[in-house]
Amino acid sequence: MSTFWSLWIIVLTVTNLILIYWVLMANRKVAVSDDEDPENKTTGHVYDGIEEYDNPLPKWWFQMFLGSMIFGVIYLILYPGLGAWKGLLGWTQINQLEREQAKAVEVFSASFGRYTDMPIEEVAREPGAVKIGVRLFGNNCAVCHGADGGGNFGFPDLTDNDWLYGGSPEQILKSLVDGRQGQMPAWDTILGEEKVVAVSEYVLALSDQAHDAARAAAGKPVFEQNCAACHAVDGTGNQVVGAPNLTDDIWLYSGTAAGIRQSVRSGRFGNMPAQKEMLREDKIYLLAAYVYSLSLEADE
């Protein structure tokens, strides 16, 4: 805030306080003669038979008004309110938020932090930890992966034990902490429509779906030349780069002929945001344990 506007606010605020105090004190009582009742003095104004009285303010009301003004002055001295004046206490909304966050961390670290010393495999079998994980998942992950972890179009199903980057506790934790960037390049301008259709038919064949055998045969060398580097020669994928397995009929986007062609033709881009800047370490650890527990249920 500039010096001018700071002074402008200070002058206006102080002037208004002085004027309000003057009005209050100037009307704190009504001078009356000895033979007049102080509670029945009128101003002489009459409207529709109703007289306007000029009685003193009730004592309790006057005292409360005066007390509120004193409180306001003290508040403006201790806290920000007069332009750029920061107040004697140095309070800001930022340092109050930080204090409250620190207090919250201290309170919740007792319930969350005690699990971080345990292996994720053990935490995933702790009923109390799983209950906390359910709430954390619902607040932070369900919007993409679904409330039950079953996934959505373009967002992986976390309950089927089919993993793009690996389903070990360490790999799940890394996905949560650092996030993932998945990209399937567009092949339309590189291959042309005829080869796009052919390689799509070959992908259908890899997953044992209905396909055009002739086109699939033509698409096999195209796949081996352009797609095997990520998806492997046999189409089983590569978790190092997050390339999905094309042989298990589990699809991140669509496993139909039209859906596969769209993926090959236009490419796909996926983004799993890193949680390390949004969640505390102990919360991420519990989330990893909960996601891992979903895969345990799938195995059972």
N, C-alpha and C positions, 0 to 999 in steps of 0.2 A: 504494500500500500504506500502511495506517495505521501510526502510530508504534508502537502496541501490537503488531501482528503482526510488524512489522520487528524489534522487540526480542525478541519471542518466538522467532523463527527464529534470531536471533543467539545468544541464550542457549542454546538447544537444541543448535545446531551446535558452539559452543565447548565446552559441557559434555561432549558426546559425544567430541570430540577429546581432551579432557583425560582422560576415563575410559579411552578406548582406549589412550592413551599410558601411563597408570598400569598397566593390565593387562599391556601389553607389557613394560614395565620390571620389573614385579613377578615376571614369569615368564621373565626373560631367561636365568636359569641356575638350577641346582638345587644347593643346598649338600650336599656329601657329605663323609664322613670320608676320611682318607687311605687306609684299607684298602678302600674301596668303589670299584667301577668306575662312573664317572659316566654311562656309557652303558647301565647295566643296573640302575638304581634303579627299584623298583616302588612303587606306591601302596598295595599290600596288598590291592587289589581283585582278586578272581578270579571269573570267571564261566565255567562250563562248561569248566573247565580252562585258560582263557585269562587270563593275568595282564595287568594294566594297568600300563604303564610310565610313569615320570615323568621322561623324559630332557629335557635342554636343547633348545631350538629350534636347528635348524641355523643356523650363522652367516650363510650366504648368505640364508636365509629371513628372519632377524631384520633384516638390513641392508636387504633389499628392502622389508620392512614399514615400517621406520623412514623409508626414503627416500620411500615413497609418502605418508606422513603429512606430511613436509616439503614435498613437491610440492603436496599439498592445501592446506596453509596458505598457501604462496606464491600459489597459484591464487586462493584466496578474497580475498587482498589485492589482486591485480591485476585480477580480473574480478568481475562481479556474482555473488552467491551468499549473502551475509549480509544477508538482509532487503532493505532499501532501499539498501544500500551499492552504489554504482555501479562501484567498482573504480578503482584508480589510472590504468588505461589508458583509462577511459571507453568501453569496448567495449559495443556493443549489436548485436543481430541486424540492426537496421535499417541502421546505418552500415556494417556488413560487407556487407550486400546491395547497398547503394549503391556501395561500392567495387568489388565484383565486377561490377556492371552497368556501371560506368564503364570498367573494364578490358575487358569484353566489347565495348562500343561502340568502344573504341580498336582492338581486334583486328579486328572485323568491318567497321568503316568503310572499311578499305582495300579490301575486296572488294565491299561494297555501295555505299559512297558514291561511288565513281569513276563510277558510271553516272548519277548525278543531274545531272551537267553536260551530259549528252547529251539530245537530243530523244527523247521516248518512241518515236517512229516508228523511230529508229535502234536504241534499246535492244531493241525488239521483234524485231529481226533479228540480235541478237548471241546466238550459241549459249550462251555462258557465262551471260549474263543470264537467258536463258530457262530454263536449268537451275535457277538459283536461284529464279526465279519459280515453277517447278513445285513446288518444295518449300514455298515460302511459301503457295502456293495450297492445297496439300494439307493444311497445318497450320491454315489460317485460314478457307478458303472452301469446301473440298470438302464439308463436312458439310451445306451447303445446296445448293450448285450442282453437286454431284457431282464425283468425282475428275477426270473429263474435261471439266468445265465444261458438261456437257449439261443441267444444271438438274434440277429435280424439281417436283412439283405445288406451285404457288405460288411457285416460285423460278425466275427466268428462265434460259433456255438462253443461254449466252454464246458459243456457237459458230455460231449461225445468222444472225448479222448483222442481227437484228431487235431494236431497242433501245427500251426504254421512255423513257429520258432522254437518249438520244443515244450514239453509239458513237465519237465523236472522242476522241483521247487526253485532251484537256482535260476532257471530260464524264465519261469513265471515272474520271479522277483525282479529280474533284469528288465522284463517287458514293462512292468509297472513303474520301476524307478526311472528308466531312461526313455521309455516309449518305443514305438516302432514306426518305421516308414516303409510301406510296401508299395511297389510300383510295377505295374505290368505295362510295358511300352506298347504303343499303338503300331500295328504292323500293316495297316491299310496301304500306305504309300510305299512301303518297302516290298511287300509281297504281291499286292494287287488282289482284286476280289476273287479271282479263280483259286489262287493258292490259299486265301483266307478260308474259303469254303472247304477246300480239300483238307487242310490241317484241322479244321473244326470237326470234320467227319472222323478224322483219325483219333481225335481226343474222345469223341463219342465211343469209338471202338475200344479205347483203352479202359473205359469204365463199363464196358459190356452193355452199352445201350444200343438201341436200334440205330443203324447208320447205313450209308451208301458204301458198299464194299469197294467199289472201283475208286470212288473219290478218296476213301480212307487210305487205300493203297498208294494213291498219288500224293497224299498228304504226309505219309510216313517219312520220306526223305526230307520234306520241308521241315517237319518237326525236329528231326535229328540234326538238321543244319542250323536251325534258328532258335529252337525252344529247349533242346536237351541241356544246354549249358546251365539253365536254371532248374528245369523240371526233371532232369536226369533222362538218360536215354530210354528207360522203361517207364517214364512218366510218374515216378513215385515221389517226386518233389525233392526239395533241399531246404532243410530247416535253417541252414546258415544264412540264407538270403530271404527266407520266408516264402519260398516258392511252394505252392500247394501241391499235394498229391492228387494227380488226375485219374487215378485208377480205382479209388474207393467210393465213387459216386456220392461224395460229400462236397457240396459246393458253397463257396463263399458268396457268390453272386447268383448265377443261374446255371444249371446243368442241362438246360434244353439246347437244341440245335441253334435256335435264335440267340439265346443268351451267350453261348460259347462264341458264336460268330461276333457278337457285339464286343465281347472281351478281347478277342484277337484283333478285331478291326480297329477299335477305338482305344483299347488299353484300359487299365484300371489304376486307381490311386487310393491307397488306404493310409490312414494316419491314426496311430494310437498315441495320444498325448502323454508326455512324461509327467508322472505324478510327484516327482521329487520337489517341485516348486509349489505344489498345492497341498500336499499332505505330509504330516510328520512321518518320520521313519517308522515309528511303532505302528501307526495306522496302515502304512504300506505293507508292513510285515504281516499284519493280521489279514489284510486283503489277499496277499499271496497265499496264505494258508487256507483261506476260504475257497479261493479259486482251485487250489490243489485238491481240496476236499470234494469239490464237484467231480473231479476226474476219478477220485476214489469210489464215488457212488456209481460212476459209469462202469468201472471195473466190476463192481459187485452186481 
